[in-house]
Amino acid sequence: MPKPIERLRYFDGEYLRSDDMAAEQAYHLRMRRMLNRELHRFGVARGLQLGKSPDAQKVGIDLYIVTPGVALDALGREIVVEAAQAIDSALMLRNELQNPGQYQVWLCYSERPATPPATGFQACNLDDAMTRWREDFEIVLVENKPPAVTDAVNLPRAGLAGVPLGVIQIDSALNVLGVTKEHREAYVGVNAEEIDLPERDLKETKFRHATSPPNPRSWLTVQPNLAVLANETIGKDYALPDADFKTAPATTDIPDEGNLKLAASLFVKGKYFQWDPATTKWLTLDELLTAKMKTLLPTLMPDVQAGAESVVVSNTTTAGDKLARGTHTFSISSLIKNLDASTSRLVVGVSAAKLHGKKDLNTWRNNITDTLKITFEIGNATITGSGGNYTGSFDWVAGPFSNADAGDVFIESFSVNWVVVLKATP
């Protein structure tokens, strides 16, 4: 059954004993450590670097130390190291090390009675009648696996809570050969759903490294997901004045929220997707580039097409020159959407003609009254349309008739070859 949370209630004339004073301290310890445990992830808060001593290196000695610092263990207890601690043979003997190998270095909380009563106030029948609890620490070297966190008993290897600092390599003479992980393994964290800024007009909140620039390089890891509701800048911020754009962006091009600025490189190991308004689909980078190139290439080079058309010669004429006239049209499709009509060209030429049958031809020849003069004329070749759907057209003249009254045409139809050069508007 959980122990209820109780604190002392004082009143005048109350009889107090040492148990009451101990209960007072136990209440504050319990609540403070619970707050530490619930609000923070255990780990190093400051210092506690595992590496070579700079002072020892000045005199040519390779002495490995744990630097001063502060940490929180998994039970919410504060561990304070006020002076550098040597990783030496004395520490290894205390940890009863006998074999070479790699050992994890753990910083663990410990406490012990300290400071005897003043002279004349000592109790003769109490051997441990000390007036203080000294909150201390112990450096524990563990092979292969860390100490288990099971309970709050302050034992060096059973039920021990600690903070990992790194790994050392030890030879058979119990000399430290090196540190395989010189940086801290675990950092103190914050358990919180929201972090409120202390002032409404505060412009930014900083997550800063103790040294600037960080050495060694460090990272801010977010797990599992990161949602930025406004904007994000990675690296040193920079302005985006309209003058730096070839075409100044419209207000809707850069919204107030959801923008990301990078001051350096971008590395993407997975796929890159972008929304394409034209297809209303999310496209991969390859699909996006393909779609863009289909649009871009026509603007860089002309679209040249060729084809053939058959023209049926009608028996109508608008002049007394015994020649038939008409206009022929045909369709042209292109990837060029914005046609530059001033530089695009359509060229048409006659390639073949089909005459009437032998009987009709004899009748035509018997009725001819003028000198035989066969005529083909092509003119006024134009291109019209927009959006990739265009119409090619040309005027034609063919003849002659056998006579104006009969209206017989020597030519039944003729074929033309055409070449079109479509250019996009720059």
TILUM-279341 format. One line per field, with one value per residue (C-alpha): residue in three letters; x, y, z. Coordinates in Angstrom, 1 decimal, always signed. Example, Ala and Ser with C-alpha at 12.3 -4.5 7.8 and 13.67 -1.06 7.14 Angstrom:
2
r ala;ser
x +12.3;+13.7
y -4.5;-1.1
z +7.8;+7.1
END
This chain:
426
r met;pro;lys;pro;ile;glu;arg;leu;arg;tyr;phe;asp;gly;glu;tyr;leu;arg;ser;asp;asp;met;ala;ala;glu;gln;ala;tyr;his;leu;arg;met;arg;arg;met;leu;asn;arg;glu;leu;his;arg;phe;gly;val;ala;arg;gly;leu;gln;leu;gly;lys;ser;pro;asp;ala;gln;lys;val;gly;ile;asp;leu;tyr;ile;val;thr;pro;gly;val;ala;leu;asp;ala;leu;gly;arg;glu;ile;val;val;glu;ala;ala;gln;ala;ile;asp;ser;ala;leu;met;leu;arg;asn;glu;leu;gln;asn;pro;gly;gln;tyr;gln;val;trp;leu;cys;tyr;ser;glu;arg;pro;ala;thr;pro;pro;ala;thr;gly;phe;gln;ala;cys;asn;leu;asp;asp;ala;met;thr;arg;trp;arg;glu;asp;phe;glu;ile;val;leu;val;glu;asn;lys;pro;pro;ala;val;thr;asp;ala;val;asn;leu;pro;arg;ala;gly;leu;ala;gly;val;pro;leu;gly;val;ile;gln;ile;asp;ser;ala;leu;asn;val;leu;gly;val;thr;lys;glu;his;arg;glu;ala;tyr;val;gly;val;asn;ala;glu;glu;ile;asp;leu;pro;glu;arg;asp;leu;lys;glu;thr;lys;phe;arg;his;ala;thr;ser;pro;pro;asn;pro;arg;ser;trp;leu;thr;val;gln;pro;asn;leu;ala;val;leu;ala;asn;glu;thr;ile;gly;lys;asp;tyr;ala;leu;pro;asp;ala;asp;phe;lys;thr;ala;pro;ala;thr;thr;asp;ile;pro;asp;glu;gly;asn;leu;lys;leu;ala;ala;ser;leu;phe;val;lys;gly;lys;tyr;phe;gln;trp;asp;pro;ala;thr;thr;lys;trp;leu;thr;leu;asp;glu;leu;leu;thr;ala;lys;met;lys;thr;leu;leu;pro;thr;leu;met;pro;asp;val;gln;ala;gly;ala;glu;ser;val;val;val;ser;asn;thr;thr;thr;ala;gly;asp;lys;leu;ala;arg;gly;thr;his;thr;phe;ser;ile;ser;ser;leu;ile;lys;asn;leu;asp;ala;ser;thr;ser;arg;leu;val;val;gly;val;ser;ala;ala;lys;leu;his;gly;lys;lys;asp;leu;asn;thr;trp;arg;asn;asn;ile;thr;asp;thr;leu;lys;ile;thr;phe;glu;ile;gly;asn;ala;thr;ile;thr;gly;ser;gly;gly;asn;tyr;thr;gly;ser;phe;asp;trp;val;ala;gly;pro;phe;ser;asn;ala;asp;ala;gly;asp;val;phe;ile;glu;ser;phe;ser;val;asn;trp;val;val;val;leu;lys;ala;thr;pro
x +0.0;+1.5;+2.8;+0.6;+2.1;+2.3;+4.2;+4.6;+1.9;+3.3;+1.6;+2.7;+3.6;+4.0;+6.5;+9.0;+11.6;+14.3;+11.8;+9.7;+12.7;+13.6;+10.0;+10.3;+13.4;+12.0;+8.9;+11.0;+13.4;+10.5;+8.7;+11.8;+13.1;+9.7;+9.6;+13.1;+12.1;+8.8;+10.0;+13.4;+15.1;+18.1;+21.5;+24.3;+23.2;+26.7;+30.3;+31.3;+33.4;+35.5;+39.0;+42.6;+43.5;+44.9;+47.0;+48.6;+49.3;+51.3;+53.8;+53.8;+51.4;+48.4;+45.9;+42.2;+39.7;+36.0;+35.6;+33.4;+29.7;+26.1;+23.8;+20.4;+19.9;+16.8;+15.4;+15.6;+18.6;+21.1;+24.7;+27.2;+31.0;+32.8;+36.3;+37.9;+38.1;+41.0;+40.4;+43.4;+44.6;+43.0;+39.6;+40.1;+41.0;+37.9;+35.9;+37.8;+38.9;+41.3;+41.0;+41.8;+39.0;+36.5;+34.6;+31.6;+32.1;+29.0;+28.5;+26.2;+24.7;+25.6;+25.1;+26.6;+26.4;+28.9;+29.9;+29.8;+28.0;+29.8;+31.9;+29.8;+26.7;+27.6;+25.5;+27.5;+25.3;+25.0;+28.0;+26.5;+25.1;+26.2;+24.5;+24.6;+23.9;+26.7;+25.4;+28.2;+28.9;+30.7;+32.3;+31.5;+33.3;+31.1;+32.0;+29.6;+26.4;+25.3;+24.0;+20.3;+17.9;+15.7;+15.3;+16.6;+19.1;+22.5;+24.6;+27.4;+26.4;+22.9;+19.9;+22.1;+20.9;+23.5;+24.5;+26.7;+29.8;+31.6;+33.8;+37.5;+40.0;+42.2;+45.3;+46.4;+48.4;+45.2;+46.4;+43.9;+44.8;+42.1;+38.5;+36.4;+33.6;+34.9;+31.6;+28.8;+26.4;+23.3;+22.1;+19.4;+16.1;+12.8;+9.4;+6.9;+4.1;+4.6;+7.3;+5.8;+7.9;+8.3;+7.3;+4.9;+7.2;+10.2;+11.5;+13.2;+13.9;+17.5;+18.8;+22.5;+25.7;+28.0;+30.7;+30.2;+30.8;+30.2;+33.3;+32.8;+29.9;+26.6;+23.0;+19.5;+17.5;+13.7;+11.8;+9.4;+8.2;+8.7;+5.9;+6.8;+3.6;+5.2;+8.5;+11.9;+15.4;+18.4;+21.7;+22.3;+19.3;+19.3;+16.9;+14.9;+14.5;+12.4;+15.5;+17.2;+14.5;+14.4;+10.7;+9.5;+7.2;+3.6;+2.1;+0.6;+3.9;+5.4;+2.8;+3.2;+3.6;+5.2;+8.4;+11.8;+15.1;+18.5;+21.8;+23.8;+23.4;+20.4;+20.8;+17.9;+18.3;+14.7;+12.4;+11.5;+7.8;+6.3;+2.7;+2.0;-1.1;-1.2;-1.9;-3.2;-0.8;+2.2;+5.2;+8.6;+11.6;+12.1;+8.4;+8.6;+11.7;+10.2;+7.0;+9.0;+11.3;+8.3;+7.3;+10.8;+12.3;+9.8;+10.8;+14.4;+14.2;+11.5;+9.1;+9.6;+6.9;+6.2;+3.3;+1.2;-2.3;-4.7;-6.7;-9.9;-10.3;-13.8;-15.6;-16.1;-14.4;-14.5;-12.9;-13.1;-9.7;-10.9;-9.1;-10.5;-9.8;-10.1;-8.6;-7.4;-7.0;-5.4;-4.6;-1.2;-0.5;+2.5;+4.0;+4.5;+1.7;+2.6;+3.1;+5.1;+3.2;+5.7;+8.6;+6.8;+6.6;+4.5;+5.9;+3.6;+4.6;+2.7;+4.0;+1.6;-1.7;-4.5;-6.2;-9.8;-10.4;-9.7;-13.3;-13.5;-10.1;-11.1;-14.2;-12.2;-9.7;-12.4;-14.0;-10.8;-10.8;-7.7;-4.0;-3.3;-1.9;-1.9;-1.7;-1.0;-0.6;-0.1;-0.2;-1.1;+0.2;-0.7;-0.7;-3.5;-4.6;-3.2;-2.4;-0.7;-3.7;-3.0;-4.5;-2.5;-4.1;-3.2;-5.0;-4.7;-5.4;-5.6;-6.8;-7.8;-11.4;-12.3;-14.6;-16.4;-19.8;-19.2;-17.1;-15.1;-11.8;-8.7;-7.4;-9.4;-7.1;-3.5;-1.2;+1.0;+3.9;+4.2;+6.8;+6.0;+8.4;+6.7;+8.5;+7.5;+7.2;+10.5
y +0.0;+3.4;+5.5;+8.6;+12.0;+13.7;+16.6;+17.9;+20.1;+22.3;+23.8;+25.5;+23.0;+20.1;+17.4;+16.7;+14.0;+13.1;+11.0;+14.1;+16.0;+13.0;+13.0;+16.7;+16.1;+12.9;+14.8;+17.5;+14.9;+12.8;+15.7;+17.3;+14.0;+13.2;+16.6;+15.9;+12.5;+13.5;+16.7;+15.5;+12.7;+11.4;+12.3;+14.9;+18.5;+20.1;+19.1;+15.5;+15.0;+11.8;+12.4;+13.3;+15.9;+19.1;+19.9;+16.4;+16.6;+19.7;+17.7;+14.7;+12.5;+10.8;+11.0;+10.4;+12.2;+13.0;+16.8;+18.6;+18.8;+18.0;+15.2;+13.7;+9.9;+7.9;+8.3;+12.1;+12.4;+15.2;+14.2;+17.0;+16.6;+19.7;+18.7;+16.6;+12.9;+10.7;+7.4;+5.8;+2.5;+3.4;+3.7;+0.4;-1.3;+0.0;-1.5;-4.7;-4.8;-7.7;-8.2;-5.9;-4.8;-2.1;-0.8;+1.6;+4.5;+5.3;+8.1;+7.0;+8.7;+7.8;+9.3;+8.7;+10.1;+12.9;+15.6;+14.3;+16.3;+19.1;+18.2;+17.5;+16.6;+13.1;+10.1;+7.4;+4.6;+5.6;+4.9;+6.5;+9.7;+12.0;+15.4;+15.5;+13.4;+13.9;+13.6;+12.2;+10.1;+7.0;+6.3;+2.7;+0.7;-2.0;-4.5;-5.3;-3.9;-1.0;-1.2;-2.0;+0.6;-1.3;+0.7;+3.6;+1.6;+3.3;+0.2;+0.4;-2.5;-3.8;-1.7;+1.1;+4.1;+6.0;+8.1;+6.8;+8.9;+6.9;+3.8;+3.3;+0.7;-0.9;-3.1;-6.0;-3.6;-1.6;+1.4;+3.4;+3.1;+5.4;+6.6;+5.0;+7.5;+10.8;+12.6;+12.1;+9.2;+10.6;+14.2;+15.5;+16.0;+17.7;+15.9;+18.5;+18.9;+22.7;+25.2;+28.7;+31.8;+33.9;+37.2;+37.8;+40.1;+37.7;+37.4;+34.0;+31.0;+29.6;+26.1;+26.9;+24.8;+25.7;+26.6;+28.4;+27.0;+23.6;+21.4;+18.6;+19.0;+18.3;+17.8;+18.5;+15.3;+15.3;+12.1;+11.0;+13.9;+17.7;+20.0;+23.7;+25.7;+28.9;+29.1;+27.5;+28.7;+26.2;+28.0;+31.7;+33.6;+35.8;+38.4;+37.8;+41.3;+41.7;+43.1;+39.7;+38.0;+38.1;+38.4;+39.6;+37.0;+37.7;+37.9;+34.4;+32.9;+33.2;+32.6;+33.9;+30.3;+27.0;+28.4;+26.8;+28.5;+26.7;+28.5;+25.6;+22.2;+19.9;+16.2;+13.9;+10.1;+9.3;+10.5;+14.1;+14.9;+18.2;+19.1;+19.7;+21.9;+21.0;+17.3;+17.8;+15.0;+14.6;+14.0;+12.5;+14.5;+12.4;+12.8;+16.5;+17.0;+15.0;+17.1;+20.4;+19.3;+18.7;+22.2;+23.7;+22.0;+23.5;+27.0;+26.2;+24.7;+24.8;+22.0;+20.9;+18.6;+17.4;+15.7;+15.3;+16.3;+15.4;+18.2;+17.5;+19.9;+21.4;+22.4;+26.0;+29.1;+32.7;+34.1;+33.6;+32.1;+28.5;+27.8;+26.2;+27.8;+26.8;+26.8;+23.6;+23.2;+20.5;+20.0;+20.3;+19.2;+20.4;+20.6;+24.3;+26.0;+29.7;+30.0;+32.9;+33.4;+36.0;+33.5;+30.3;+29.1;+26.8;+25.7;+23.7;+22.2;+20.1;+16.5;+14.7;+15.0;+12.6;+13.1;+12.0;+8.7;+8.1;+8.7;+12.0;+13.0;+12.4;+14.4;+17.2;+17.1;+17.3;+20.3;+22.2;+25.4;+27.1;+26.4;+23.7;+25.2;+23.1;+25.3;+24.6;+27.4;+27.3;+30.5;+32.3;+29.4;+30.3;+28.8;+29.7;+28.4;+28.2;+25.9;+23.3;+22.8;+24.6;+24.7;+24.9;+26.4;+27.4;+28.7;+26.7;+27.2;+24.3;+24.0;+24.5;+23.7;+22.2;+25.2;+27.6;+26.2;+22.5;+23.0;+19.9;+19.9;+18.2;+17.4;+15.3;+15.9;+16.6;+15.9;+18.4;+17.9;+20.4;+21.3;+23.5;+25.2;+26.1;+28.5;+29.4;+33.0;+33.9
z +0.0;-0.9;+1.9;+2.4;+1.9;+5.4;+6.8;+10.4;+11.9;+14.6;+17.6;+20.8;+23.5;+21.1;+22.2;+19.4;+19.1;+16.6;+14.7;+14.0;+12.7;+10.5;+9.2;+8.4;+6.3;+4.7;+3.5;+1.8;+0.3;-1.0;-2.6;-4.1;-5.6;-6.9;-8.6;-10.1;-11.2;-12.8;-14.5;-15.6;-17.4;-15.4;-16.6;-16.5;-15.9;-16.0;-16.3;-15.4;-18.5;-18.7;-20.2;-19.7;-17.0;-18.7;-15.6;-15.6;-19.3;-18.7;-16.7;-19.1;-17.1;-18.6;-15.8;-16.6;-14.5;-14.1;-14.1;-11.5;-12.3;-11.3;-12.2;-11.4;-11.0;-11.9;-8.4;-8.6;-6.3;-6.9;-7.3;-6.9;-7.7;-6.5;-7.5;-10.2;-9.5;-10.6;-12.5;-10.9;-9.3;-5.9;-7.6;-9.4;-6.1;-4.4;-7.3;-7.0;-10.6;-11.5;-15.3;-18.2;-20.6;-21.1;-18.1;-18.0;-15.7;-13.6;-11.1;-8.2;-5.3;-1.7;+1.7;+5.2;+8.7;+9.4;+11.9;+15.5;+18.3;+20.0;+23.1;+26.1;+24.1;+22.9;+23.8;+25.5;+24.3;+20.6;+18.3;+15.2;+16.8;+14.1;+13.5;+9.7;+6.6;+4.1;+0.6;-1.4;-4.6;-5.7;-9.0;-10.0;-12.7;-14.2;-16.8;-19.7;-18.2;-16.0;-12.4;-12.2;-10.9;-8.5;-5.2;-3.2;-1.1;-1.2;-2.0;-4.4;-6.6;-5.6;-6.2;-7.5;-9.5;-11.4;-14.4;-17.1;-18.0;-20.6;-21.1;-20.3;-21.5;-18.8;-19.3;-17.1;-14.8;-14.2;-16.2;-18.2;-21.9;-23.1;-23.1;-25.9;-25.4;-24.0;-24.2;-21.7;-22.4;-20.8;-20.4;-18.0;-19.8;-19.4;-19.3;-20.4;-22.9;-23.3;-22.5;-21.9;-22.6;-19.5;-21.3;-24.1;-26.0;-25.8;-29.4;-29.1;-26.9;-27.1;-26.6;-26.1;-25.8;-22.9;-25.4;-28.7;-31.2;-29.6;-29.2;-29.9;-32.2;-30.5;-31.6;-30.4;-30.9;-31.0;-30.5;-31.8;-33.9;-34.2;-35.2;-35.8;-35.9;-37.1;-39.0;-38.6;-39.4;-39.4;-39.1;-38.9;-39.9;-43.0;-44.5;-47.8;-49.3;-52.4;-54.2;-54.0;-56.0;-59.8;-59.5;-56.1;-54.5;-54.1;-50.6;-51.0;-52.1;-48.6;-46.0;-42.4;-41.1;-42.2;-43.8;-43.4;-44.0;-44.3;-43.9;-45.2;-46.9;-47.0;-46.9;-47.7;-47.3;-48.0;-50.8;-51.4;-52.2;-53.4;-54.0;-57.7;-58.2;-61.9;-61.2;-57.6;-56.5;-54.3;-56.7;-55.9;-56.9;-60.1;-61.0;-60.3;-62.4;-65.3;-65.2;-65.0;-67.9;-70.1;-69.5;-69.5;-72.5;-75.0;-73.8;-74.5;-77.9;-80.7;-81.5;-85.1;-86.6;-90.1;-91.8;-94.9;-95.9;-98.8;-100.4;-102.4;-105.2;-105.4;-108.6;-107.5;-108.6;-107.7;-110.8;-114.5;-114.8;-114.7;-111.4;-108.2;-104.9;-101.2;-97.6;-95.9;-92.1;-89.9;-86.2;-84.5;-80.9;-79.0;-75.5;-76.1;-74.3;-74.9;-78.6;-80.0;-83.3;-84.6;-84.7;-85.4;-89.0;-91.2;-94.6;-97.1;-100.5;-103.1;-103.3;-105.6;-107.6;-108.4;-111.8;-112.7;-114.4;-118.1;-119.3;-117.4;-118.6;-122.3;-121.8;-120.3;-123.1;-125.8;-124.2;-123.7;-125.7;-124.2;-124.0;-121.4;-118.3;-115.1;-111.9;-108.2;-105.8;-102.0;-99.9;-96.6;-94.4;-90.7;-87.2;-84.7;-81.3;-77.8;-74.8;-77.0;-79.4;-82.7;-86.2;-89.3;-92.4;-96.0;-99.1;-102.3;-106.0;-108.6;-112.2;-114.8;-115.5;-118.8;-119.3;-117.0;-117.8;-117.4;-114.2;-114.8;-112.9;-114.4;-110.8;-108.4;-105.3;-104.4;-101.5;-99.6;-97.2;-94.3;-91.7;-88.7;-86.3;-83.0;-80.7;-77.1;-75.9;-74.1
END
